Amino acid sequence: MSVEPRRDEPDRLKAAILDGALDCVVAIDGRGRVLEFNRAAERTFGYTAEEALGAELIDLIVPPDLRERYRDELEPRLEAKQSEMRDRRFELTAIGKDGSTFPMEVTVTRVPGIDPPIFAGYIRDITDVKRTEERALKQSRAIADLAQARGELVSQLMLAEERTRQRIAQVLHDDALQRLLAAHQDLLEAGAGREGVTRAQRALEGTIERIREAVAALHPVTHQQGDLHTALSAIVRQHAA
């Protein structure tokens, strides 16, 4: 036995769907005036449905200084053919009854089979989305800054390494090499007497000591490669030698 639906059931079903929607659902006519204003829209914008009905949507939810701009963007959409109204989304800055502003994403779709035309507007507060995008952008900038700082640090390290090499070359050339050349000359003259050999010995000893000092200054013994006992033992052996 079939049961015929009550006449008011379609209206009740429509009201339940609109009131249960999480996003703002607004219906407007061809002039942009509000025909439906669901509970989510009431919560988001602060107007009751009674206050919103009959008002121009742009005047209701768009800041005054942006209304003409958004009106110029919306009117061509309302005049477009039904097939051209599908999946059209755009972002706008909205304003609530209390004067607070927030970013919104709006989708406008023409309701098929109705003339004069009626449009359904689906509006979503994207404040959290924008905050997430801003955080991601800040993180990307921070990563880029770190990469730049890393590059600068590598450049500084390379420069420091080059300066270290110059220092090594200078120490070995200006002191150690000159001592070795002098010792070489003294050895060539060793046949002249014991005094030349003695000078050569001293020059070589001085050169050895200077080279050790240079090496110790540029690469001091540490306990990076072992424990403290091993490092101290190495220092003791070095000074003993």
Helices and strands as residue ranges (DSSP letters): H 9-20, E 24-29, E 34-37, H 39-45, H 49-52, H 57-61, G 64-66, H 67-79, G 82-85, E 89-95, E 101-110, E 118-125, H 127-171, I 172-177, H 178-188, G 190-192, H 194-218, H 228-240
